[in-house]
Amino acid sequence: MRILSLFGRLRQMFEAEVHTDEPVSKERTLFDLNVGQVVSLDLEDWIIEGKVIYHAQPGWVLYGLKSGRQRQGLLIDRSVPDKAVVLTPFAGRIGDMTDVKTEYVLDGKHFFLDYHGEGLVDTFGETTVGRGQLMFWQFETDQREIYRIEWQQGRFFHYDGRWIDAFELSIVAG
């Protein structure tokens, strides 16, 4: 019995030696996904077709998701790792940056400015915004619904959003 135990240990050591050249696989998280990978949200698979990294807000990443003909964004923030914001783009009309208000009433919901900022962004894949300077305003209702405005090079982008728990997302493939 003792010889079998020793033999088993030697085999484990040998197998460990054989696999030393293989890289240790890093666990993927929502913060390090790339274009082409797939996530599951609301019982549907979404391919990541774009990625925006906000340098002025370290830890912010906005993924552009596509499922069939539908598109939405997924905004995550390392400082709030257990939450994410799902954003759906919609057509909005604002003429100038100075026209952005501090509160809005949209569809009977009262949105208050939660934060606003600007900074450089890097983009990968297909995104609504390009690499460079970007301004943004994020509004929230008392029920934690989101209205987000982004501005870049004279163009406005509008998003309707909602908070979700990070466990509602899963990495599928890629």
Salt bridges, closest charged atoms under 4 A:
GLU22 OE2 - HIS19 ND1 3.17
ASP32 OD2 - LYS26 NZ 3.36
ASP42 OD2 - ARG162 NH2 2.48
GLU49 OE2 - ARG71 NE 2.56
GLU103 OE2 - HIS110 NE2 2.70
ASP122 OD2 - HIS55 NE2 2.71
ASP122 OD1 - ARG131 NE 2.64
GLU140 OE2 - ARG144 NE 3.59
GLU145 OE2 - LYS109 NZ 2.99
GLU150 OE2 - ARG148 NE 3.11
ASP165 OD1 - LYS83 NZ 2.50
